[in-house]
Amino acid sequence: MNIAILTFEGFNELDSFIASALLNRMKPKGWSAQITCPSAEVTSMNGVTVRAQQPLAFAREADAVLIGSGIYTREIAQDPVILEQLQLDPARQLIGAQCSGTLLLARLGLIGNLPACTDLTTKPWVVEAGVEVLDAPFIAHGPVATAGGCLASQYLAAWMIAKGSGEADAREAIHYVAPVGEKARTVRQAMDVVGPYLR
């Protein structure tokens, strides 16, 4: 499975890197999660510069797309050039959005009148876009999921792995990154959150 992790200027490192690390635990099964950007390099909200592994156009052909958040997402969501490149297709792609990435999903018309999750800072903008925001870390409607709060990126990754390869692989990926002494509890928590949306 080829996965585009959309990463824009001013990105939040936790959103892009946690998802990338977890999803790439699936490399032995042929998965590849790649940082996907509108330019050759982007710099995070904390000054970390990374090189794009794929151009933005990769999102159209990827099997799955995760939209990370960042400090400029509100401006990006108004950019017709970027929006035109993001012709995502939930009929053939798994699509997830983290925090302010939910605003981008709303602008792309991929949420419709369904409730979504986002972070507290972005919530007013998502509500303004006509979306009901839940007080919850994660929700999915079929192939489209949203998460709120930086560390909820683990839920997006666990959901995507479970949907694409099965719950056992999702549990294994979360178990690998969970703190020692808390592994069973962390796996149970993650699967309790995403489990209802896997049926």
trRosetta pair geometry for C-beta under 8 A, 3 or more apart (Angstrom, degrees):
i j d omega theta_ij theta_ji phi_ij phi_ji
1 26 7.3 -5 45 120 108 140
1 30 7.0 101 5 106 54 86
1 31 4.7 -5 53 -114 87 83
1 32 7.5 -173 88 29 50 58
1 63 4.5 -111 -155 75 79 145
1 64 6.1 27 168 3 118 114
1 164 5.3 -11 -56 -169 164 144
1 165 7.8 -117 -6 -48 135 102
2 31 7.9 -179 -72 -156 28 52
2 32 5.5 -11 -114 65 64 96
2 34 7.5 -18 -166 9 83 111
2 58 7.9 -112 154 177 122 103
2 61 7.4 -8 93 117 141 83
2 62 4.8 -126 113 -136 94 72
2 63 5.2 115 50 7 67 94
2 64 7.5 171 91 31 45 73
3 23 5.6 -77 60 167 160 151
3 31 6.8 16 -6 -174 114 95
3 32 6.8 -177 28 92 77 47
3 33 4.1 -23 74 -106 120 74
3 34 7.0 150 81 17 63 64
3 62 5.9 88 -129 -175 19 125
3 63 6.7 -54 -71 63 60 84
3 64 4.5 -20 -111 74 87 100
3 65 7.1 176 -161 -83 65 28
3 66 6.7 26 175 -2 110 99
3 160 7.3 71 -115 166 140 147
4 34 6.5 -30 -112 67 49 84
4 36 4.0 -2 -162 -12 93 157
4 54 6.3 -100 -118 81 92 142
4 58 5.1 157 -98 110 123 99
4 59 4.3 -145 99 -96 165 65
4 62 4.0 -139 -15 -30 100 162
4 64 7.4 -174 27 95 66 52
4 65 4.8 -10 64 -114 100 78
4 66 7.3 -173 93 31 54 62
5 16 5.4 118 149 -145 125 78
5 19 5.7 156 -121 98 128 123
5 20 5.4 -76 -13 -73 167 92
5 23 7.7 179 -61 34 119 148
5 33 5.7 54 -32 175 114 98
5 34 6.6 -170 20 86 89 31
5 35 5.5 -43 72 -102 107 46
5 36 5.9 146 59 15 45 88
5 65 8.0 167 -85 -160 27 51
5 66 4.9 -10 -117 65 70 105
5 68 6.3 45 172 -31 87 111
6 36 5.4 -44 -92 79 49 102
6 37 7.7 130 -157 -87 51 41
6 56 7.4 52 -127 -129 95 81
6 59 6.2 26 -75 -89 107 133
6 65 6.4 33 -25 -175 107 98
6 66 6.8 -159 19 92 77 50
6 67 4.6 -10 54 -116 127 62
6 68 6.1 -161 83 19 66 77
6 86 7.8 28 -107 -110 150 122
6 101 7.2 131 75 -127 116 120
6 104 7.9 -133 106 112 151 164
7 11 4.8 -5 -164 -87 79 164
7 16 4.6 51 -100 -110 117 143
7 35 5.0 -23 15 -161 144 90
7 36 6.5 129 18 58 83 47
7 37 5.3 -46 76 -80 85 90
7 42 5.8 178 128 60 92 149
7 50 7.1 -26 133 73 149 131
7 52 7.6 -178 67 -107 109 79
7 68 5.4 24 -97 37 65 136
7 70 7.9 102 -161 -48 55 133
8 11 5.5 139 59 -66 53 95
8 37 6.9 151 -94 -136 38 78
8 38 6.5 24 -117 10 82 110
8 42 6.1 -165 172 -142 21 150
8 68 7.5 -167 15 75 78 96
8 70 5.3 -144 72 33 95 151
8 72 6.3 -122 126 73 121 106
8 73 7.0 131 58 -87 143 68
8 76 5.5 -22 -156 -86 167 156
9 39 7.4 29 -53 28 103 127
9 42 4.9 -133 -80 -147 52 96
9 43 6.3 21 -143 46 75 70
9 70 7.1 141 93 150 38 153
9 72 5.7 3 90 35 89 148
10 42 7.9 -80 11 178 42 104
10 43 7.3 26 -58 89 40 71
10 44 7.0 57 -162 -168 18 30
10 45 5.1 52 -169 -78 65 75
10 70 4.2 118 105 166 80 113
10 71 4.0 -102 174 49 125 89
10 72 4.2 114 41 -3 146 100
10 73 7.9 -132 93 -30 117 65
11 15 6.9 -121 178 61 94 114
11 16 5.6 29 157 -23 137 134
11 42 6.1 60 -3 132 116 130
11 44 5.1 -66 70 -115 75 72
11 45 6.7 -129 79 -19 26 84
11 68 5.5 41 -153 112 111 131
11 69 7.3 126 -150 90 64 38
11 70 4.0 -65 -100 -84 38 124
12 15 4.5 71 83 4 103 111
12 16 7.1 152 81 -4 58 87
12 44 7.0 99 -109 -157 12 102
12 45 6.0 1 -87 10 57 127
12 68 6.3 -155 52 169 84 106
12 69 4.9 11 12 80 126 86
12 70 5.5 -153 -17 -87 72 56
12 71 8.0 121 -57 -32 81 71
12 98 7.8 -126 64 116 126 123
12 99 6.9 24 22 50 154 151
12 150 6.2 -126 158 -114 137 105
13 16 6.4 -71 -149 47 32 97
13 17 5.3 2 173 1 74 124
13 44 5.0 19 -57 -140 89 157
13 45 7.7 -122 -17 38 81 86
13 46 6.5 -50 -15 33 123 119
13 48 5.9 51 -85 43 126 144
14 17 6.6 -64 -122 48 18 95
14 18 5.5 12 -178 -13 61 120
14 150 4.1 43 93 -178 147 113
14 151 6.8 -57 172 -71 136 52
14 153 6.2 -180 142 2 81 142
15 18 7.0 -56 -132 36 9 101
15 19 6.6 -1 166 -6 50 118
15 68 3.7 131 121 -146 123 96
15 69 5.2 156 -52 27 164 79
15 70 7.8 -117 43 -52 142 70
15 98 4.4 164 -141 103 114 150
15 99 6.5 -97 -87 21 135 117
15 101 7.3 158 -173 -22 146 126
15 150 6.3 -98 -55 -139 76 71
15 153 5.2 -179 -129 -84 47 133
16 19 6.4 -73 -155 42 22 106
16 20 6.1 19 157 -20 64 116
16 35 6.3 53 -179 -115 123 99
16 68 4.4 -22 -64 -81 81 161
17 20 5.5 -53 -140 38 32 113
17 21 6.1 31 161 -19 66 106
18 21 6.0 -56 -147 37 28 108
18 22 6.3 21 158 -13 64 110
18 151 7.6 168 -104 -129 176 48
18 153 4.3 107 81 98 125 133
18 154 6.2 -70 158 -62 127 71
18 157 7.0 -127 131 -21 82 141
19 22 6.0 -62 -146 41 27 106
19 23 5.9 18 163 -12 67 114
19 33 6.9 -145 134 177 83 151
19 66 5.2 -154 171 126 156 166
19 68 7.2 -147 22 -81 140 100
19 98 7.3 -127 -46 -42 137 144
19 153 4.9 -101 -51 180 89 110
19 156 6.1 -26 -106 89 115 117
19 157 4.9 -173 -131 -68 64 108
20 23 6.2 -61 -140 42 23 104
20 24 6.0 15 164 -13 62 116
20 33 5.0 -170 -133 114 60 121
20 34 7.8 73 -129 -104 108 12
20 35 6.5 -12 -93 -60 143 84
21 24 6.1 -64 -143 42 22 105
21 25 7.3 43 150 -38 57 90
21 177 7.0 105 121 -93 119 137
22 25 5.8 -37 -168 1 37 116
22 153 7.9 164 12 132 136 91
22 154 6.5 147 -68 -126 158 64
22 157 3.7 61 95 162 139 156
22 158 7.4 -62 169 -54 143 61
22 161 7.3 -103 148 -36 99 132
22 173 5.2 85 -166 164 84 122
22 174 7.5 24 -139 -77 121 56
22 177 6.4 -64 -91 -14 90 150
23 26 6.1 -49 179 21 50 113
23 31 6.3 -127 166 148 81 132
23 33 3.7 79 98 -39 129 147
23 66 7.9 -150 -42 -11 150 143
23 157 5.4 -123 -52 -140 81 101
23 160 6.5 -16 -103 92 109 133
23 161 6.9 -159 -113 -65 63 97
23 173 7.9 37 -80 -153 25 152
24 27 5.5 21 -175 -44 69 103
24 31 7.0 -159 -114 106 37 102
24 32 7.2 33 -111 -135 84 39
24 33 5.1 -110 -55 37 82 103
25 161 7.9 -7 69 -104 107 144
25 172 7.5 -175 145 112 133 92
25 173 4.4 150 73 -121 150 96
25 176 6.1 159 -126 48 143 155
26 29 5.0 -54 -177 47 82 108
26 30 7.8 -42 143 58 89 44
26 31 3.5 27 105 31 111 143
26 161 6.2 -169 -59 -121 133 103
26 164 7.9 38 -156 96 166 125
26 165 6.4 -175 -133 -17 131 160
26 169 6.6 57 -102 174 102 130
26 173 7.1 -27 -49 -81 86 130
27 30 7.6 92 -170 -38 36 7
27 31 5.9 -94 -78 64 34 76
27 32 6.8 65 -111 -84 79 63
29 165 6.1 70 124 -121 163 141
29 169 7.4 -25 -11 -126 158 147
31 164 7.5 94 -97 123 124 144
31 165 7.7 -69 -52 -46 130 137
33 66 7.8 9 -149 18 117 125
34 53 3.9 -126 -169 97 103 131
34 54 4.7 83 117 -10 131 115
34 58 7.1 -54 83 138 125 158
35 50 6.0 -58 151 133 166 135
35 51 7.9 112 86 92 131 46
35 52 6.0 -137 112 -136 92 47
35 53 4.8 103 51 9 75 103
35 54 7.3 163 85 26 43 79
36 52 6.6 51 -143 -157 25 100
36 53 6.9 -60 -70 63 53 82
36 54 4.4 -28 -106 76 85 103
36 55 7.2 10 -158 100 80 15
36 56 6.2 112 159 -105 95 40
36 58 5.1 -131 -127 67 124 121
36 59 5.8 138 141 -58 153 87
36 62 7.6 -84 -60 -45 158 146
37 40 7.5 -24 91 91 125 0
37 41 7.5 -1 115 -163 162 5
37 42 4.9 -152 -138 -21 139 122
37 50 7.9 167 -48 94 146 95
37 52 3.7 -122 38 -94 111 115
37 54 7.7 134 19 76 62 55
37 55 7.3 -64 70 -130 57 37
37 56 6.6 -66 118 -61 22 79
38 42 7.8 79 43 -72 73 120
38 55 7.7 56 -127 -166 27 70
38 56 4.6 23 -92 -48 63 133
38 82 6.0 -47 -95 -109 146 103
38 85 7.5 131 -111 64 98 157
39 42 6.2 124 60 -66 99 80
39 52 6.9 170 90 -28 40 134
40 51 6.5 -27 161 -146 72 80
40 52 5.8 -124 -153 22 28 109
41 49 5.6 16 178 -177 118 102
41 50 6.8 169 -150 85 73 35
41 51 5.4 -42 -96 -101 80 56
41 52 6.8 -127 -76 -13 29 81
42 49 7.2 178 92 -144 32 62
42 50 6.3 -14 61 58 76 82
42 52 7.0 75 -6 -61 97 89
43 47 6.3 -15 -180 -142 109 33
43 48 6.8 157 -157 76 62 35
43 49 4.5 -28 -97 -91 82 78
43 50 7.9 155 -95 14 36 63
44 47 6.5 -38 69 35 82 21
44 48 4.2 12 23 50 124 88
44 49 7.6 -137 4 -67 75 32
44 50 7.4 55 -36 -4 97 103
44 70 7.6 -129 -144 -123 59 108
45 70 6.1 -177 -48 -151 106 76
45 71 4.8 118 -106 -19 113 117
52 55 6.5 72 141 -83 145 43
54 58 3.7 -9 160 -12 128 165
55 58 5.8 132 66 -17 57 96
56 59 6.0 -27 179 1 57 114
56 82 7.0 -101 -163 -139 160 77
56 85 4.9 45 123 137 122 143
56 86 7.3 -67 173 -66 108 80
57 60 5.9 -36 -176 16 58 113
57 61 7.7 31 142 1 74 102
57 85 6.0 -89 -83 -162 62 107
58 61 6.2 -73 -159 48 45 96
58 62 5.8 58 148 -45 79 104
59 62 5.7 -43 -139 15 31 119
59 65 5.1 58 -152 -112 92 130
59 85 7.3 87 48 138 119 88
59 86 5.9 -19 100 -121 147 71
59 88 6.5 -57 151 -83 106 92
60 85 7.5 -107 -41 174 112 63
60 86 7.8 -159 -66 -135 80 28
60 87 5.7 29 -110 63 106 87
60 88 7.3 -129 -105 -87 52 47
60 89 7.9 60 -154 -4 64 103
62 65 5.6 117 81 -68 131 80
62 93 6.7 68 95 -128 76 121
63 92 7.8 -94 -139 147 58 82
63 93 6.3 168 172 -121 31 72
63 94 7.1 23 138 21 73 89
63 164 7.7 93 130 -122 126 129
64 93 5.8 154 -100 -169 35 81
64 94 4.0 -10 -117 61 101 96
64 95 7.1 -165 -157 -71 62 39
64 96 7.6 17 178 5 102 96
64 160 5.8 103 -175 -152 154 122
64 164 6.9 -64 -48 -68 143 139
65 88 5.8 -100 34 -120 154 127
65 93 5.9 21 2 167 97 134
65 94 7.5 177 28 90 56 56
65 95 5.1 1 61 -118 96 75
65 96 7.3 -175 96 34 55 61
66 95 7.9 167 -82 -161 37 43
66 96 4.7 -11 -113 71 77 101
66 97 7.4 167 -163 -85 54 31
66 98 6.8 33 176 -17 97 106
66 101 7.7 7 165 175 61 168
66 156 6.0 105 -129 149 120 135
66 157 7.9 1 -91 -77 155 69
66 160 7.2 -65 -67 -55 113 154
67 95 7.7 20 -12 -175 102 86
67 96 7.1 -164 23 100 71 52
67 97 4.3 -10 59 -114 110 80
67 98 6.7 -166 90 23 60 71
67 101 3.4 155 113 -162 97 122
67 102 8.0 164 86 -49 122 33
67 104 5.3 -141 177 71 152 135
67 105 6.5 -175 38 -50 150 92
68 98 5.4 -11 -127 53 45 122
68 99 7.9 12 -178 45 50 101
68 101 5.7 156 94 -60 8 131
68 153 8.0 14 -116 -110 87 124
69 73 5.8 -53 -153 -43 65 147
69 98 5.3 -110 -20 104 96 86
69 99 3.6 -37 -47 79 156 113
69 100 3.9 108 -142 37 103 86
69 101 5.0 -104 -69 -23 69 82
69 119 6.9 54 -130 -1 173 128
69 122 7.2 -106 -139 -47 131 147
70 73 5.3 134 59 -43 72 91
70 76 7.8 60 66 -5 113 141
70 100 6.6 -108 39 65 42 132
72 75 4.9 -46 -175 42 83 113
72 76 5.7 89 124 -28 86 99
73 76 5.3 -55 -142 39 37 115
73 77 6.0 42 157 -26 69 104
73 100 3.7 144 53 135 158 125
73 101 6.7 -110 -132 -71 143 41
73 103 5.7 115 138 59 116 125
73 104 6.2 -94 -167 -42 104 103
73 122 7.3 -12 77 -111 136 126
74 77 5.9 -52 -150 31 27 113
74 78 7.2 17 151 -11 58 107
74 100 7.2 -75 -45 -164 70 127
74 103 6.6 -33 -94 132 59 162
74 125 5.9 -104 -106 -134 108 159
75 78 5.9 -66 -159 38 36 106
75 79 6.7 47 145 -40 67 104
76 79 5.4 -48 -152 14 39 121
76 82 5.7 -55 -168 82 82 165
76 104 6.6 -22 106 -92 109 114
77 83 7.6 69 -157 -74 39 111
77 103 5.1 -68 -73 131 157 104
77 104 5.1 -132 -94 -92 95 62
77 106 7.8 18 -152 66 134 89
77 107 4.4 164 -166 -23 96 155
78 107 7.8 -118 -68 -129 41 151
79 82 4.2 50 96 19 117 110
79 83 6.3 161 88 -14 61 88
80 83 5.5 -56 -137 43 35 112
80 84 6.0 43 160 -28 67 105
81 84 6.0 -53 -152 29 25 113
81 85 7.0 20 151 -15 58 106
82 85 5.8 -60 -156 35 35 109
82 86 6.5 21 153 -13 68 112
83 86 5.8 -66 -148 41 34 106
83 107 6.4 -94 -111 132 125 116
83 108 6.6 -168 -148 -89 91 79
84 87 7.4 -9 176 -45 40 95
86 104 7.5 -48 139 171 171 112
86 108 5.9 -83 115 -102 117 132
88 93 5.9 -101 -171 66 89 149
88 95 5.6 87 165 -101 141 139
88 108 6.4 36 31 165 110 150
88 110 6.4 -6 79 -80 122 144
89 92 5.1 13 110 38 115 92
89 93 5.4 105 72 7 68 108
90 93 6.2 -77 -102 63 31 79
90 95 5.7 -78 -93 10 85 126
90 110 6.3 139 -40 -147 124 104
90 142 6.9 79 168 107 123 118
90 143 4.6 155 -166 79 88 118
90 144 5.4 -37 -115 -51 134 104
91 143 7.9 180 -71 35 13 154
93 143 6.7 126 94 156 47 133
94 143 5.1 -123 -110 -165 53 90
94 145 7.8 3 -180 7 90 106
94 160 5.6 137 129 -128 145 87
94 163 5.7 135 -108 99 142 143
94 164 6.6 -92 -12 -59 153 105
95 105 7.2 137 144 -117 120 115
95 110 6.3 -69 112 175 153 150
95 143 6.2 66 19 134 81 88
95 144 4.9 -11 72 -111 102 74
95 145 7.3 169 94 27 53 65
96 101 8.0 43 128 115 60 141
96 144 7.5 164 -83 -161 43 45
96 145 4.4 -14 -111 69 88 97
96 146 7.1 169 -160 -83 63 32
96 147 7.0 19 -178 -5 107 104
96 156 4.3 128 167 -155 149 113
96 159 7.0 135 -92 78 136 125
96 160 6.2 -87 -20 -61 140 115
97 101 3.6 -160 -163 117 86 102
97 102 4.6 143 116 -75 129 51
97 104 6.5 -172 -130 60 132 95
97 105 4.5 -110 -32 -30 155 128
97 116 7.9 -2 69 -167 121 127
97 145 7.5 -179 25 95 62 55
97 146 5.0 -15 65 -113 93 79
97 147 7.3 -176 92 26 49 69
98 101 4.8 56 49 24 55 130
98 102 7.7 -125 85 -33 10 82
98 146 7.8 173 -80 -159 25 58
98 147 5.2 -17 -114 66 66 103
98 150 7.8 61 172 -124 120 39
98 152 6.9 166 -137 86 91 95
98 153 5.5 13 -117 -93 143 85
98 156 6.0 -80 -73 -25 98 156
99 102 6.8 -134 118 1 16 99
99 118 5.7 82 -155 -163 35 68
99 119 4.0 12 -136 -17 96 112
99 121 7.9 22 -172 53 109 98
99 122 5.8 129 170 5 73 142
99 147 7.3 -30 -35 95 56 73
99 148 6.1 101 -94 -131 57 50
99 149 7.1 163 -79 -8 98 14
99 150 6.9 6 -48 -75 138 54
99 152 7.9 140 -50 54 81 116
100 103 5.3 -24 -172 14 66 116
100 104 7.5 69 137 -14 68 93
100 118 6.8 77 -81 -160 33 112
100 119 6.7 -40 -41 31 70 111
100 121 7.5 -39 -66 90 106 101
100 122 4.2 -171 -93 -91 74 142
100 125 7.6 25 -134 67 90 137
101 104 5.3 -47 -161 32 50 115
101 105 6.6 55 143 -21 71 99
101 146 7.8 -172 91 -133 91 84
102 105 5.4 -48 -151 34 39 115
102 106 6.5 43 150 -22 66 101
102 111 7.4 57 -170 -69 82 143
102 116 5.2 147 -158 149 126 134
102 117 6.8 -151 -82 84 149 46
102 118 4.1 -115 42 -84 146 106
102 122 6.7 126 53 125 105 141
102 126 5.5 4 111 -106 113 136
102 131 7.4 -156 155 105 108 162
102 146 4.6 63 -103 -146 110 127
102 148 7.5 -15 -23 -78 145 84
103 106 5.6 -51 -152 33 34 114
103 107 6.5 32 151 -17 65 105
103 118 7.1 74 -39 -123 77 147
103 122 5.8 -123 -36 -171 117 119
103 125 5.4 -3 -107 116 133 116
103 126 5.3 -114 -84 -81 77 80
103 129 6.3 150 -142 -18 74 152
104 107 5.7 -54 -148 37 33 110
104 108 6.3 28 153 -15 65 109
105 108 5.7 -62 -148 41 31 109
105 110 4.7 -85 -169 66 83 112
105 111 5.3 88 128 -41 104 102
105 116 7.3 170 85 -132 132 153
105 144 7.2 133 -160 -168 135 118
105 146 6.7 -131 42 -86 159 111
106 109 7.7 44 176 -68 32 24
106 110 7.6 -96 -74 49 21 70
106 111 5.0 -29 -94 24 66 132
106 116 7.4 -125 -66 16 102 163
106 126 6.0 159 -25 -141 153 76
106 129 4.2 81 138 130 143 145
106 130 7.2 157 -168 56 121 80
106 131 5.1 -98 -106 -34 130 135
107 129 6.7 -82 -62 -139 68 139
109 112 7.0 47 -179 -69 65 65
110 144 5.7 -177 158 -125 103 146
111 114 5.6 -130 178 58 70 91
111 116 5.3 -36 -140 -54 135 134
111 131 5.4 5 120 -111 148 126
111 144 7.1 -162 -93 143 56 143
111 146 7.4 21 -104 -42 117 138
113 130 7.7 -62 -104 146 66 104
113 132 8.0 43 -180 1 60 104
114 131 7.9 -8 77 -142 52 92
114 132 7.9 -112 136 46 27 100
114 141 4.9 -31 -173 -45 161 163
115 131 7.3 118 -136 176 36 81
115 132 4.3 -55 -106 89 82 106
115 133 7.1 150 -163 -102 83 11
115 134 5.0 75 160 -43 124 104
115 139 6.4 -10 102 102 93 169
116 126 6.6 -118 80 179 123 137
116 131 5.2 -13 24 170 120 130
116 132 7.2 133 20 77 67 57
116 133 6.2 -39 75 -108 74 60
116 134 7.0 -169 85 8 22 92
116 139 6.5 -153 -133 63 34 121
116 146 4.2 30 -164 44 93 161
117 133 7.0 96 -120 -158 28 75
117 134 5.5 -48 -83 59 75 98
117 136 5.5 -92 -96 83 119 79
117 137 6.4 55 -164 156 153 16
117 138 5.9 -87 18 -95 163 18
117 139 5.3 144 -22 13 107 94
117 146 4.5 168 47 113 75 96
117 147 5.4 -7 94 -134 128 16
117 148 3.9 -122 164 -17 94 103
117 152 7.4 -116 134 155 139 163
118 122 4.6 -100 160 88 126 117
118 123 5.6 167 84 -80 111 60
118 126 4.9 159 4 -23 159 157
118 133 5.7 -63 31 -132 101 120
118 146 6.6 -38 -61 167 68 123
118 148 4.8 42 91 -99 10 104
119 122 5.1 78 58 19 83 102
119 123 7.0 -117 97 -35 41 83
119 148 5.1 169 -68 -160 41 81
119 149 5.9 133 -104 -67 84 39
119 150 7.6 36 -92 -40 130 64
120 123 5.5 -26 -148 -8 34 124
120 148 7.7 95 -36 179 56 119
122 125 5.4 -66 -168 45 62 110
122 126 5.7 57 140 -23 90 107
123 126 5.8 -61 -144 38 31 108
123 127 6.1 31 160 -18 68 107
123 133 5.0 170 -142 119 90 172
124 127 5.7 -55 -146 39 31 112
124 128 6.2 37 152 -24 65 106
125 128 5.4 -50 -147 35 33 117
125 129 6.6 33 150 -20 63 103
126 129 5.5 -53 -152 34 34 112
126 131 4.9 -59 166 64 88 120
126 133 5.4 95 95 -70 126 120
127 130 7.8 92 176 -38 33 9
127 131 6.6 -102 -94 66 31 65
127 132 7.6 46 -114 -111 76 28
127 133 5.7 -72 -65 -4 88 115
133 148 7.8 91 -168 -76 104 147
134 139 6.0 83 33 -28 149 140
134 148 8.0 -166 76 0 78 140
136 139 6.1 74 94 -45 133 101
136 148 7.2 107 88 34 47 120
137 147 6.1 5 161 -156 67 82
137 148 5.8 -130 -134 59 40 77
137 149 5.7 -52 -126 34 90 123
137 152 4.4 -167 -175 -109 99 124
137 155 6.1 126 130 -7 110 160
137 193 6.2 -39 76 -147 117 137
138 145 6.8 0 -168 -176 90 109
138 146 7.4 174 -144 91 48 48
138 147 4.8 -7 -98 -107 79 85
138 148 7.6 -149 -60 21 44 70
138 152 5.8 -178 -59 -168 93 116
138 155 4.2 -111 -72 140 148 148
138 156 7.2 -160 -121 -59 115 63
138 159 7.1 -178 -175 -43 135 137
138 193 5.2 77 44 163 132 112
138 194 6.2 -47 127 -81 151 73
138 197 7.6 -120 136 5 104 147
139 145 6.9 -178 96 -148 40 69
139 146 6.0 -2 58 56 82 85
139 197 7.0 153 -165 -78 42 142
140 143 8.0 -49 -176 -168 107 3
140 144 6.7 162 -155 88 70 42
140 145 3.7 -28 -98 -95 93 93
140 146 7.7 166 -86 16 51 55
140 159 6.0 166 -54 -163 144 146
140 194 7.4 47 -7 -146 129 78
140 197 3.7 103 49 -178 113 144
141 144 5.4 -13 63 66 84 94
141 145 7.7 169 20 -83 54 48
143 163 7.6 130 -121 -177 67 152
145 156 6.1 163 107 -122 126 78
145 159 5.4 106 -88 115 173 158
145 160 7.8 -132 34 -59 142 80
145 197 6.9 103 -103 145 112 154
147 152 3.8 -176 172 130 114 119
147 153 6.6 158 97 -79 151 36
147 155 5.3 154 -114 72 133 114
147 156 4.9 -102 -13 -50 141 103
148 152 5.8 53 66 20 34 162
149 152 4.4 95 69 -15 87 111
150 153 6.6 -26 172 -14 48 107
151 154 6.4 -9 171 3 66 107
152 155 5.0 -34 -172 24 71 118
152 156 6.9 75 135 -19 76 92
153 156 5.6 -47 -154 33 44 113
153 157 6.4 41 151 -16 70 104
154 157 5.8 -56 -148 41 33 110
154 158 6.0 34 154 -21 68 108
154 174 6.5 89 -179 -116 113 97
154 177 7.4 -152 -118 87 118 137
154 190 6.0 -86 133 -111 109 122
155 158 5.6 -52 -140 38 31 110
155 159 6.1 35 157 -21 64 106
155 190 6.2 -163 -96 -145 67 80
155 193 5.2 -68 -122 111 123 137
155 194 5.5 171 -163 -57 84 107
156 159 5.8 -56 -149 36 27 112
156 160 6.3 24 155 -18 64 108
157 160 5.8 -56 -146 37 30 109
157 161 6.3 27 157 -16 66 107
157 173 6.9 -125 138 129 111 140
158 161 5.9 -56 -146 39 29 108
158 162 6.1 28 156 -17 65 110
158 170 4.5 85 -162 -168 73 110
158 173 6.8 -173 -101 78 69 116
158 174 5.5 20 -95 -57 118 120
158 190 4.7 163 -65 167 171 121
158 191 7.1 -124 168 -76 138 58
158 193 7.9 85 74 72 139 105
158 194 5.2 -175 103 6 108 157
159 162 5.8 -60 -146 40 26 109
159 163 6.1 23 158 -17 65 110
159 170 7.6 72 -55 -126 15 141
159 194 4.3 -147 -79 -145 85 132
159 197 6.4 -9 -132 88 119 122
159 198 7.3 -151 -140 -74 72 92
160 163 5.9 -55 -143 39 28 109
160 164 6.0 9 163 -4 64 117
161 164 6.1 -69 -139 49 24 99
161 165 5.6 -42 -176 42 66 109
161 166 8.0 -47 146 58 74 42
161 169 5.2 -134 166 111 109 101
161 170 4.2 151 91 -88 111 77
161 173 5.5 -159 -77 11 176 150
162 165 7.3 -78 -112 59 13 66
162 166 6.4 -46 -147 137 51 15
162 167 4.8 32 -134 -91 104 56
162 169 7.3 -180 -86 67 46 85
162 170 3.9 -14 -60 -36 87 147
162 191 8.0 131 -80 -119 146 83
162 194 6.3 146 25 126 149 131
162 198 5.2 -60 135 -110 129 133
163 198 6.6 -142 -77 -125 71 83
165 169 4.3 -22 110 43 119 156
165 170 7.6 155 71 -40 93 76
166 169 5.2 92 69 10 81 100
166 170 7.3 -146 105 -5 44 90
167 170 5.3 -55 -148 37 40 115
167 171 6.2 43 154 -22 71 103
167 191 6.8 70 -161 -131 108 119
167 195 7.6 44 -121 -110 129 84
167 198 6.7 76 -75 169 105 167
168 171 5.8 -53 -150 35 31 112
168 172 6.4 31 152 -20 64 107
169 172 5.5 -52 -146 36 34 114
169 173 6.4 35 155 -21 66 104
170 173 5.9 -54 -148 34 31 110
170 174 6.5 24 157 -12 65 107
170 190 7.5 -155 154 126 103 122
170 191 7.0 125 112 -92 119 93
170 194 7.4 -117 175 83 152 144
171 174 6.1 -60 -148 41 29 106
171 175 6.0 34 153 -25 65 111
171 187 5.2 56 -152 -162 80 121
171 191 6.3 4 -88 -62 90 131
172 175 5.5 -54 -144 35 29 116
172 176 6.5 36 155 -28 62 102
173 176 5.8 -50 -154 25 30 114
173 177 7.1 4 158 1 62 106
174 177 6.4 -71 -152 46 33 95
174 178 5.9 46 154 -44 70 108
174 186 6.2 -163 159 127 104 97
174 187 4.9 138 100 -106 120 70
174 190 4.7 -143 -126 39 158 162
174 191 7.7 -149 33 -40 159 86
175 178 5.7 -47 -139 16 28 119
175 183 5.3 54 -148 -172 74 108
175 186 7.6 147 -100 82 43 106
175 187 5.1 8 -71 -73 81 128
178 182 5.9 -134 165 96 104 83
178 183 4.3 129 92 -117 130 60
178 185 8.0 161 -173 66 138 67
178 186 3.6 168 -131 69 126 151
178 187 6.4 -79 -41 -42 155 77
179 182 4.4 29 74 42 99 117
179 183 7.2 -142 76 -60 44 62
179 186 6.8 135 30 -45 75 144
180 183 6.9 -4 -122 -37 32 103
182 185 5.0 -64 -167 53 71 113
182 186 5.2 75 133 -31 91 105
183 186 5.8 -59 -142 36 25 109
183 187 6.3 22 161 -16 64 107
184 187 6.0 -57 -148 38 28 109
184 188 6.2 28 155 -19 64 110
185 188 5.7 -56 -146 38 29 112
185 189 6.2 32 155 -22 65 107
186 189 5.7 -52 -146 34 30 112
186 190 6.4 28 156 -17 64 106
187 190 5.9 -56 -148 37 30 109
187 191 6.2 17 159 -9 66 111
188 191 6.1 -64 -145 44 26 103
188 192 6.1 32 155 -25 64 109
189 192 5.7 -54 -146 33 27 113
189 193 6.6 25 156 -19 62 106
190 193 5.9 -60 -156 34 30 110
190 194 6.4 -5 162 8 68 110
191 194 6.3 -64 -132 53 33 89
191 195 5.0 55 166 -53 69 109
192 195 6.0 -31 -121 13 18 122
194 197 5.8 -76 -168 48 57 104
194 198 6.4 63 140 -40 84 106
195 198 5.7 -58 -152 17 37 116
196 199 7.0 -47 -168 9 38 109
